[in-house]
Amino acid sequence: MTPLADFSEVQIRLGEEFDDKLTAQVNAFLRDASAVVRRRVPTVDANLADGSLDRDTVVMVITQVVMRRMSGIGLLSEQHPEYSYTLSPEAANGLALTDDEEALLRPPQSGRAFSIVPR
């Protein structure tokens, strides 16, 4: 399935030119991150199509997930000279959405607030 963001969006945010190897890696991460988003928010494509979700918001979330994966954020500890490290659960699982990122991908609920009417 088509990624929800283009590698150029990651490139712009990082301020770097990618060689062919890094472009291929970023494209793979974008496909993976898009699959994670579609799994967690199954309506994302429909929401983009009907305009209830802003494309820029989706691109922002996808690129954040990819850049977090690329930068190794999630490393909780590292030890030398006997090399060992500990990853956060999010980093250990690879590409993951934070709760805030997932909330950004869900359009605001429309409709009325509930009312309590005395009898």
C-alpha positions in Angstrom: 0.0 0.0 0.0 1.1 3.6 -0.7 3.0 5.2 2.3 1.2 8.1 3.9 4.3 10.3 3.6 7.1 10.7 1.1 10.8 10.4 1.9 11.3 14.0 0.8 9.3 15.0 3.9 11.8 13.2 6.2 14.7 14.7 4.2 13.3 18.2 4.6 12.8 17.8 8.3 16.3 16.4 8.9 17.9 19.0 6.5 20.0 16.3 4.8 20.4 14.9 1.3 19.9 11.1 1.3 22.0 8.7 -0.7 20.4 5.7 -2.5 20.9 3.4 0.5 19.4 5.8 3.0 16.5 6.7 0.7 15.7 3.0 0.4 15.8 2.6 4.2 13.6 5.7 4.8 11.1 4.5 2.2 10.9 1.1 4.0 10.4 2.9 7.3 7.7 5.1 5.8 5.8 2.0 4.5 6.2 0.3 7.9 5.0 3.4 9.8 2.1 3.8 7.4 1.1 0.2 8.1 1.3 0.8 11.8 -0.9 3.9 11.5 -3.4 2.1 9.3 -3.6 -0.7 11.8 -4.1 1.6 14.8 -6.4 4.0 13.0 -8.2 2.0 10.3 -10.2 5.0 9.1 -7.1 7.2 8.3 -7.4 6.8 4.5 -11.2 7.5 4.5 -10.7 10.5 6.8 -8.0 11.9 4.5 -10.3 11.4 1.5 -13.3 13.1 3.1 -11.3 16.0 4.5 -12.0 15.3 8.2 -8.2 14.7 8.7 -5.6 17.1 7.5 -2.8 15.6 5.3 -0.1 17.7 6.9 -1.0 16.3 10.3 -0.6 12.7 9.0 2.7 13.6 7.3 3.9 15.1 10.5 3.1 12.0 12.6 4.5 9.6 10.1 7.8 11.5 9.7 8.1 11.8 13.5 7.7 8.0 13.9 10.3 7.4 11.2 12.8 10.0 12.5 12.4 8.6 16.0 13.3 5.1 14.6 16.2 6.5 12.6 17.7 8.4 15.5 17.6 5.6 18.0 15.5 7.6 20.5 14.3 5.1 23.1 17.7 4.1 24.3 17.3 4.1 28.1 20.8 3.1 29.1 24.2 2.1 27.7 27.2 0.5 29.4 30.9 0.3 28.6 33.4 -1.4 28.3 31.2 -4.5 28.3 28.8 -3.2 25.8 25.1 -3.5 26.7 22.1 -1.3 26.3 18.4 -1.1 27.3 15.6 0.0 25.0 12.3 1.5 25.9 9.3 -0.7 25.1 8.5 1.6 22.1 12.0 1.3 20.7 12.2 -2.4 21.3 9.0 -2.8 19.2 10.4 -0.8 16.3 8.1 1.8 14.9 5.4 2.8 17.3 2.9 5.6 17.7 2.7 7.6 20.9 -0.8 8.1 22.4 -0.6 11.8 21.4 0.3 10.9 17.9 -2.6 8.5 17.6 -4.9 11.1 19.0 -3.8 13.5 16.3 -4.8 11.0 13.6 -8.4 10.7 14.9 -10.6 13.5 13.7 -12.5 15.5 16.3 -15.8 13.9 17.2 -18.8 15.7 15.8 -22.2 15.8 17.3 -23.7 17.2 20.4 -22.4 17.0 23.9 -24.7 14.9 26.0 -27.2 16.6 28.3 -28.7 15.5 31.5 -32.4 16.5 31.8 -34.2 16.3 35.1 -37.4 14.4 35.1 
